[in-house]
Amino acid sequence: MKSISGPLLLTIPKAALFLGVDRTTVEIMLNDPLLPRITVGRSNQVRISKPALLEYIDHSGKNWFERN
């Protein structure tokens, strides 16, 4: 597995920046139960694991025809 630089957990805005999309796109992606996320802190803020996000993108790209 390749090493991943930077933080392991991403906020929604950081995930959007990482992917080059807007925040709304990441929020829509989070509606998919296949994209793992965790909540942190008392306010249960969502964080997305960078490796899980990369795996989700890879899987979605390979299986795009199953979603349409």
NORBEL-V470470 format. One record per residue. N is the residue number from 1. RES is the residue in one letter. SS is DSSP state (hx for helix, st for strand, lp for the rest). OMEGA is omega in whole degrees, 0 to 359 (NA if undefined). Layout:
n->{N:N}
res->{RES:RES}
ss->{SS:SS}
omega->{OMEGA:OMEGA}
This chain:
n->{1:2:3:4:5:6:7:8:9:10:11:12:13:14:15:16:17:18:19:20:21:22:23:24:25:26:27:28:29:30:31:32:33:34:35:36:37:38:39:40:41:42:43:44:45:46:47:48:49:50:51:52:53:54:55:56:57:58:59:60:61:62:63:64:65:66:67:68}
res->{M:K:S:I:S:G:P:L:L:L:T:I:P:K:A:A:L:F:L:G:V:D:R:T:T:V:E:I:M:L:N:D:P:L:L:P:R:I:T:V:G:R:S:N:Q:V:R:I:S:K:P:A:L:L:E:Y:I:D:H:S:G:K:N:W:F:E:R:N}
ss->{lp:lp:lp:lp:lp:lp:lp:lp:st:st:lp:hx:hx:hx:hx:hx:hx:hx:hx:lp:lp:lp:hx:hx:hx:hx:hx:hx:hx:lp:lp:lp:lp:lp:lp:lp:lp:st:st:st:lp:lp:lp:lp:st:st:st:st:st:hx:hx:hx:hx:hx:hx:hx:hx:hx:hx:hx:hx:hx:lp:hx:hx:hx:hx:lp}
omega->{178:175:182:180:180:182:180:180:182:169:178:178:179:176:178:178:179:182:182:178:178:183:181:179:178:178:176:178:181:174:180:180:178:177:181:175:175:174:182:175:181:182:178:178:183:172:181:177:180:178:179:178:178:178:179:180:179:181:181:179:180:186:183:184:180:183:185:NA}
